[in-house]
Amino acid sequence: MSILITGGAGFIGSHTCVELLESGYDCVVIDNLSNSSEEAVRRVEKITGKTVKFYEADVRDKKALHKIFEDNSIEAVIHFAGYKAVGESVEKPLMYYENNLTNTLVLLEIMKGFDVKRIVFSSSATVYGSDNKAPLNETMPVSAINPYGRTKLFIEEILKDVYSSDNSWSVALLRYFNPVGAHKSGLIGEAPKGIPNNLMPYISQVAVGKRTHLNVFGNDYKTADGTGSRDYIHVVDLAKGHVKAIEWVLSTAGCEAFNLGTGKGTTVLELRRAFVDATGVEVPFKIAPRRAGDCDEVYASADKAKKELNWSAELGIEDMCKDTWNWQKNNPEGYDK
């Protein structure tokens, strides 16, 4: 029996493959490589000494997806595949809705046809919108302030409706906070194409000399140093959360949301300082104007995941910084040679 991982060549997907393989699962990966690299899959195999069955295809391609289910004994699905840049989603909302929603609908249709009713969905803390106050918990009302967030919200609602229509489904909605870090081997990590959208890869690209300085967007937030505070979680901890979620969907029927975060916030300047302290590499920065829609602080309540999934984050900010730098300095161009 295998776990199908859509978008499994990406940052979180590749790390999740490692943890699944090391927990005794077989992995089948489908990825169109629009924002990832097949090299990541090869490196997952190198880390684990195990084989990953890889298909270069789009999840929206019904024929390709049907063949994957036909050729493999799929037990459950982890659904990562989707566009994920907030700014791009504002500029190209139709592209985001078409891709993220369509690939989910096609996936669910094929899953239903093969009677595979176990799915872990890669959601996001963006579904909490901007009105809830930290710590954010799963009982709070949900909303979204950009098309990317709305696709996550809509997919959550679709999955809830699927479960409501047939209670034999088991659905875990994993709401991530801010994944950072890399595998301790330095073989896989975050490799954004173009200018990074997220803070940690931007910091590491400044450190490796690819960018001149870090722009800090706003220094008048209601936080310890005036810069925005977020809940950063090590990608390996996050990946282990998916293994726990797979165990949950395979052992029960239901539809539940779970926050995956550390339960504490770190400001932009605190993260920059932690990176400098952990690596000894300077990261110049400049204060820039605030970005629209950014909140003062966002961090999780992860109590539900601890209680129901037996999962909690174990790695700290220092680990996140050291592992990011180990990846970045050894792979300055990501997976490109």
Secondary structure, 3 states (H helix, E strand, C coil): CEEEEECCCCHHHHHHHHHHHHCCCEEEEEECCCCCCHHHHHHHHHHHCCCCEEEECCCCCHHHHHHHHHHCCEEEEEECCCCCCHHHHHHCHHHHHHHHHHHHHHHHHHHHHCCCCEEEEEEEHHHECCCCCCCECCCCCCECCCHHHHHHHHHHHHHHHHHHHCCCCEEEEEEECEEECCCCCCCCCCCCCCCCCCHHHHHHHHHCCCCCCEEEECCCCCCCCCCCEECEEEHHHHHHHHHHHHHHHHHCCEEEEEEECCCCCEEHHHHHHHHHHHHCCCCCEEEECCCCCCCCEECECCHHHHHHHCCCCCCCHHHHHHHHHHHHHHCCCCCCC
